[in-house]
Amino acid sequence: MENPFEVCHEAEAPTSAADQAAYASEQPAWVSAHEGVARPDMPAADSGILSLLVGVFVLIGLNIKHVRRVFKTLPSDLLTIRQRENAFDEHTANEKRVVLLMMIELCVVEGLLFFLWLGGNTATVAADQARPMASTILALTGLAGGFLIFQFAACMTVGYVFTDRLRASLWRKGLNASAMLLGVCLAAPALLALFYPALTSKMLIVAAILYILSRICFISKGFRIFYTNFPSLLYFILYLCTLEIIPVIAVTSLAAEICVKVQ
């Protein structure tokens, strides 16, 4: 009798050891496979981070006409100590808005670089275990903004105490110029480190060098403004320790704490 359903009978079961080995049933491979792991969550794929960067660059692009006008005066603001006032040196309301946008852009890229340096270990963990990178970078951006405000307050205070109004204004313009140029220069290494993680360590070194160069330009202008005689070097050394070294160490420590604690 034909077996239309191809059902095996007990008599057809393998009896020898060779038959049992040949016809042994095994558990399907998919039953014993490894459990799937969530794809790593990278900063370049975070919509919050990309929205923040795009928003800042779009606002700057919309004011490109005034950006060019502001950047024409940056070399002289950064390097010269011309001691005569000129009515054409004053910025218009549009140019002041550009200066503010450039400062915001500096804070954003500094926050991103802080995260890539100090919080980079959170960028490659699984998505269900990762800290919210956008909120961390936003907190680091706020820290960079607070540090920039501190620098301007310190610049105004030192200028008010140790020199006249015109020299203090020249020094403040030097700080403005160095900050804006630094923001422009840091944008390239920050974006390269963001979208090409293999270059992160090299871009962080480049960013550190650019920051040091910007501070050297600003400090050299301050030295030419405030230096009067050899004993004034003591005040200059105190200035370096109080306003250029200790605050940077403090900000770095706070940034590390933010990268650890922000959940």
C-alpha positions as CSV (number, residue, x, y, z in Angstrom):
1,M,0.0,0.0,0.0
2,E,1.3,3.3,-1.0
3,N,2.1,5.9,1.7
4,P,0.7,9.2,0.4
5,F,1.8,11.1,3.4
6,E,5.3,9.7,3.4
7,V,5.0,8.8,7.1
8,C,7.9,6.6,8.4
9,H,6.9,3.5,10.3
10,E,8.8,2.1,13.3
11,A,10.2,-0.8,11.3
12,E,11.9,1.7,9.0
13,A,13.7,3.4,11.8
14,P,17.5,3.2,11.6
15,T,18.9,0.3,13.7
16,S,22.6,0.2,13.2
17,A,25.0,2.8,14.6
18,A,25.9,4.0,11.1
19,D,22.2,4.6,10.3
20,Q,21.6,6.4,13.6
21,A,24.5,8.7,12.9
22,A,23.4,9.4,9.4
23,Y,19.8,10.1,10.2
24,A,20.2,11.8,13.6
25,S,18.1,14.9,14.0
26,E,19.8,18.1,15.2
27,Q,18.4,21.3,16.7
28,P,18.0,24.0,14.1
29,A,20.9,26.5,14.0
30,W,18.6,29.5,14.5
31,V,17.6,28.1,17.9
32,S,21.2,28.2,19.3
33,A,22.3,31.5,17.6
34,H,23.6,34.4,19.5
35,E,21.2,37.1,20.7
36,G,21.2,40.2,18.6
37,V,23.1,43.3,19.8
38,A,21.8,46.8,19.2
39,R,23.7,48.9,16.7
40,P,26.2,51.3,18.3
41,D,24.8,54.8,18.7
42,M,27.3,57.2,17.1
43,P,27.3,61.0,17.6
44,A,27.1,61.6,13.9
45,A,23.8,59.8,13.8
46,D,22.2,61.7,16.6
47,S,19.5,64.0,15.3
48,G,19.8,66.4,18.2
49,I,23.5,67.0,17.7
50,L,23.1,67.4,13.9
51,S,20.2,69.8,14.4
52,L,22.3,72.0,16.8
53,L,25.2,72.1,14.4
54,V,23.1,72.8,11.3
55,G,21.1,75.4,13.1
56,V,24.2,77.4,14.1
57,F,25.8,77.2,10.6
58,V,22.5,78.2,8.9
59,L,22.1,81.3,11.1
60,I,25.7,82.3,10.3
61,G,25.2,81.6,6.6
62,L,22.1,83.9,6.6
63,N,24.3,86.7,7.9
64,I,27.2,86.0,5.5
65,K,27.3,89.6,4.2
66,H,27.9,91.0,7.7
67,V,30.3,88.1,8.5
68,R,32.6,89.2,5.8
69,R,32.5,92.8,7.0
70,V,33.3,91.7,10.6
71,F,36.2,89.4,9.5
72,K,37.9,92.3,7.6
73,T,38.7,93.9,11.0
74,L,39.7,90.7,12.8
75,P,43.5,90.9,12.0
76,S,43.9,94.4,13.2
77,D,41.7,93.7,16.3
78,L,43.8,90.7,17.1
79,L,47.3,92.1,16.5
80,T,47.4,95.9,16.6
81,I,47.4,98.2,19.6
82,R,46.6,101.4,17.8
83,Q,45.7,103.9,20.4
84,R,43.3,106.2,18.7
85,E,39.6,105.9,18.4
86,N,37.9,105.8,15.0
87,A,34.2,106.2,14.5
88,F,34.3,103.5,11.8
89,D,35.7,100.9,14.3
90,E,32.3,100.6,16.0
91,H,30.1,97.7,14.9
92,T,26.6,98.1,13.7
93,A,23.7,96.1,15.3
94,N,23.9,93.5,12.5
95,E,27.6,93.0,13.0
96,K,27.1,92.7,16.8
97,R,24.6,89.9,16.0
98,V,27.2,88.2,13.9
99,V,29.7,88.4,16.8
100,L,27.1,86.8,19.1
101,L,26.5,84.0,16.5
102,M,30.2,83.4,16.2
103,M,30.5,83.1,19.9
104,I,27.7,80.6,20.0
105,E,29.3,78.6,17.2
106,L,32.6,78.5,19.2
107,C,30.8,77.2,22.3
108,V,29.0,74.5,20.3
109,V,32.1,73.2,18.6
110,E,34.0,73.3,21.9
111,G,31.2,71.3,23.5
112,L,31.4,68.8,20.8
113,L,35.2,68.5,21.0
114,F,34.9,68.1,24.8
115,F,32.5,65.3,24.3
116,L,34.7,63.5,21.7
117,W,37.6,63.8,24.1
118,L,36.2,63.1,27.5
119,G,32.9,61.3,26.7
120,G,34.0,59.4,23.6
121,N,33.6,56.1,25.5
122,T,29.8,56.6,25.6
123,A,29.7,57.1,21.8
124,T,30.2,53.4,20.9
125,V,28.1,51.6,23.5
126,A,24.8,50.0,22.7
127,A,21.9,52.4,22.1
128,D,19.9,51.0,25.1
129,Q,22.8,51.6,27.4
130,A,24.2,54.9,26.0
131,R,23.8,58.2,27.8
132,P,21.9,60.9,25.8
133,M,24.7,62.4,23.8
134,A,22.7,65.5,22.7
135,S,22.0,66.5,26.3
136,T,25.6,65.9,27.3
137,I,26.9,68.0,24.4
138,L,24.4,70.7,25.3
139,A,25.6,70.7,28.9
140,L,29.2,71.0,27.6
141,T,28.2,73.8,25.3
142,G,26.8,75.6,28.3
143,L,30.0,75.1,30.2
144,A,32.0,76.5,27.2
145,G,29.7,79.5,27.2
146,G,30.1,80.1,30.9
147,F,33.9,79.9,30.5
148,L,33.7,82.5,27.6
149,I,31.6,84.8,29.8
150,F,34.2,84.4,32.5
151,Q,37.0,85.3,30.1
152,F,35.1,88.5,29.0
153,A,34.4,89.5,32.6
154,A,38.0,88.9,33.6
155,C,39.2,90.9,30.6
156,M,37.0,93.8,31.5
157,T,37.9,93.7,35.2
158,V,41.7,93.6,34.5
159,G,41.4,96.3,31.9
160,Y,39.4,98.6,34.3
161,V,41.9,98.1,37.2
162,F,45.2,98.2,35.4
163,T,44.8,100.5,32.4
164,D,42.7,103.2,30.8
165,R,39.5,102.8,28.9
166,L,41.0,102.9,25.4
167,R,43.6,100.2,26.2
168,A,41.0,98.1,27.9
169,S,38.8,98.4,24.8
170,L,41.7,97.3,22.6
171,W,42.3,94.3,24.7
172,R,38.7,93.3,24.7
173,K,38.6,93.6,20.9
174,G,41.6,91.2,20.9
175,L,39.6,88.7,22.9
176,N,36.6,89.0,20.6
177,A,38.8,88.5,17.5
178,S,40.7,85.5,19.0
179,A,37.4,83.8,20.0
180,M,35.8,84.3,16.6
181,L,38.8,83.1,14.7
182,L,39.1,80.1,17.0
183,G,35.5,79.2,16.4
184,V,36.0,79.2,12.6
185,C,39.3,77.2,12.8
186,L,37.8,74.6,15.3
187,A,34.8,73.9,13.0
188,A,36.9,71.8,10.6
189,P,38.5,69.4,13.1
190,A,35.3,69.1,15.1
191,L,33.3,68.0,12.0
192,L,36.0,65.7,10.8
193,A,36.2,64.1,14.2
194,L,32.4,63.8,14.3
195,F,31.9,62.1,10.9
196,Y,35.3,60.2,10.7
197,P,35.8,58.7,14.2
198,A,39.1,57.2,13.1
199,L,40.5,60.7,12.9
200,T,39.3,61.8,16.3
201,S,42.6,61.6,18.2
202,K,44.4,63.6,15.5
203,M,41.7,66.2,15.2
204,L,41.7,66.7,19.0
205,I,45.5,67.4,18.8
206,V,44.9,69.9,16.0
207,A,42.1,71.5,18.1
208,A,44.4,71.8,21.1
209,I,47.1,73.4,19.0
210,L,44.6,75.9,17.5
211,Y,43.4,76.9,21.0
212,I,47.0,77.4,22.3
213,L,47.8,79.6,19.2
214,S,44.7,81.7,19.7
215,R,45.6,82.3,23.4
216,I,49.2,83.1,22.5
217,C,48.0,85.8,20.1
218,F,45.6,87.3,22.7
219,I,48.2,87.1,25.5
220,S,50.9,88.7,23.3
221,K,48.6,91.6,22.6
222,G,47.9,92.0,26.3
223,F,51.6,91.9,27.1
224,R,52.2,94.8,24.7
225,I,49.3,96.7,26.2
226,F,50.2,96.2,29.9
227,Y,54.0,95.9,30.0
228,T,55.6,99.1,31.3
229,N,58.7,98.0,33.1
230,F,60.5,94.9,34.4
231,P,58.5,94.6,37.7
232,S,55.3,94.5,35.7
233,L,56.3,91.0,34.7
234,L,55.3,89.8,38.1
235,Y,51.7,90.9,37.4
236,F,51.9,89.2,34.0
237,I,52.9,85.9,35.6
238,L,50.1,86.2,38.1
239,Y,47.7,86.9,35.3
240,L,48.8,83.8,33.4
241,C,48.4,81.6,36.5
242,T,45.1,83.1,37.6
243,L,43.2,83.6,34.3
244,E,44.9,81.4,31.7
245,I,46.0,78.2,33.5
246,I,43.8,77.5,36.5
247,P,40.5,78.2,34.7
248,V,41.3,75.8,31.9
249,I,42.1,73.1,34.4
250,A,38.9,73.8,36.3
251,V,36.8,73.7,33.1
252,T,38.4,70.5,32.0
253,S,37.6,68.9,35.3
254,L,34.0,70.1,35.2
255,A,33.6,68.8,31.6
256,A,34.9,65.3,32.7
257,E,32.3,65.4,35.5
258,I,29.5,66.3,33.1
259,C,30.5,63.4,30.8
260,V,30.3,61.0,33.7
261,K,27.1,62.3,35.5
262,V,24.8,63.4,32.7
263,Q,22.4,60.6,32.1
